[in-house]
């Protein structure tokens, strides 16, 4: 395995954590764009269908949907700052949120 260039003063582990934080923030930026593109049908100028655009992005419909749901739930609906969502774990937080909602619904109904 080749050596990864790590900024001076950083450990490999700390650099990996930094990259992960940046990745979560970029996922939220992508999610915001996906919401806008789908809602306003902006893909129609360049693609014959939404799924063709997603294929060009190399995203499945399920992945795109999950990204957009994280954005619409936490940032648009609950008005949580994107940086806070990203630092909390991004879409892994959404998975936990869905499980919690399911448990609460089962508890309420059962």
C-alpha positions as CSV (number, residue, x, y, z in Angstrom):
1,X,0.0,0.0,0.0
2,X,1.4,3.4,-0.9
3,X,1.9,6.1,1.7
4,X,-0.8,8.6,2.0
5,X,0.3,12.2,2.3
6,X,-0.8,13.4,5.7
7,X,-0.5,17.1,6.6
8,X,2.4,17.9,8.9
9,X,1.4,17.9,12.5
10,X,-1.5,15.4,11.9
11,X,-1.6,11.7,12.6
12,X,-3.0,9.4,10.0
13,X,-6.0,8.7,12.3
14,X,-6.7,12.4,12.8
15,X,-6.4,13.1,9.1
16,X,-8.8,10.3,8.3
17,X,-11.3,11.8,10.8
18,X,-10.9,15.1,9.1
19,X,-11.6,13.6,5.7
20,X,-14.7,11.9,7.1
21,X,-16.0,15.2,8.4
22,X,-15.4,16.8,5.0
23,X,-17.2,13.9,3.4
24,X,-20.3,14.3,5.5
25,X,-20.4,18.0,4.8
26,X,-20.0,17.4,1.0
27,X,-22.8,14.7,1.2
28,X,-25.1,17.4,2.6
29,X,-24.1,19.8,-0.1
30,X,-24.8,17.1,-2.7
31,X,-28.1,16.3,-1.0
32,X,-29.1,20.0,-1.2
33,X,-28.4,20.0,-4.9
34,X,-30.2,16.8,-5.5
35,X,-33.3,18.2,-3.8
36,X,-33.2,21.3,-5.9
37,X,-32.5,19.4,-9.1
38,X,-35.3,16.9,-8.6
39,X,-37.9,19.4,-7.2
40,X,-37.4,21.9,-10.0
41,X,-36.7,19.1,-12.6
42,X,-33.5,20.8,-13.6
43,X,-32.2,17.5,-14.9
44,X,-34.6,17.7,-17.9
45,X,-32.4,20.2,-19.7
46,X,-29.6,17.6,-19.9
47,X,-31.1,14.2,-19.2
48,X,-34.1,12.3,-20.4
49,X,-35.1,11.2,-16.9
50,X,-34.1,11.5,-13.2
51,X,-32.7,8.0,-13.1
52,X,-30.5,8.7,-16.0
53,X,-29.0,11.6,-14.2
54,X,-28.5,9.5,-11.1
55,X,-26.8,6.8,-13.2
56,X,-24.4,9.5,-14.4
57,X,-23.7,10.4,-10.8
58,X,-23.2,6.7,-10.0
59,X,-25.9,6.9,-7.3
60,X,-28.7,4.5,-6.9
61,X,-32.2,5.9,-6.4
62,X,-32.1,4.5,-2.8
63,X,-28.8,6.3,-2.0
64,X,-30.0,9.6,-3.5
65,X,-33.3,9.3,-1.7
66,X,-31.5,8.7,1.6
67,X,-29.2,11.7,1.1
68,X,-32.2,13.9,0.2
69,X,-34.2,12.6,3.2
70,X,-31.3,13.5,5.6
71,X,-31.3,17.0,4.1
72,X,-35.1,17.6,4.2
73,X,-35.6,16.1,7.6
74,X,-32.8,17.6,9.6
75,X,-31.9,20.8,7.8
76,X,-35.2,21.9,6.2
77,X,-37.7,20.4,8.6
78,X,-35.9,20.6,12.0
79,X,-33.7,23.6,11.0
80,X,-30.5,22.1,12.3
81,X,-27.3,23.7,10.9
82,X,-25.7,21.6,8.2
83,X,-22.3,21.6,10.1
84,X,-24.0,20.2,13.2
85,X,-25.7,17.4,11.1
86,X,-22.4,16.6,9.4
87,X,-20.4,16.6,12.7
88,X,-23.1,14.3,14.2
89,X,-22.6,11.7,11.6
90,X,-24.8,12.7,8.7
91,X,-26.8,9.9,7.2
92,X,-25.9,7.4,10.0
93,X,-27.8,9.8,12.3
94,X,-30.8,9.5,9.9
95,X,-30.7,5.7,10.1
96,X,-30.8,5.9,13.9
97,X,-33.6,8.5,13.6
98,X,-35.7,6.2,11.5
99,X,-35.2,3.3,13.9
100,X,-36.2,5.5,16.8
101,X,-39.4,6.6,15.0
102,X,-40.2,3.0,14.2
103,X,-39.7,2.0,17.8
104,X,-41.9,4.8,19.0
105,X,-44.6,3.9,16.6
106,X,-44.5,0.3,17.6
107,X,-44.6,1.3,21.3
108,X,-47.5,3.7,20.7
109,X,-49.5,1.1,18.7
110,X,-48.5,-1.9,20.6
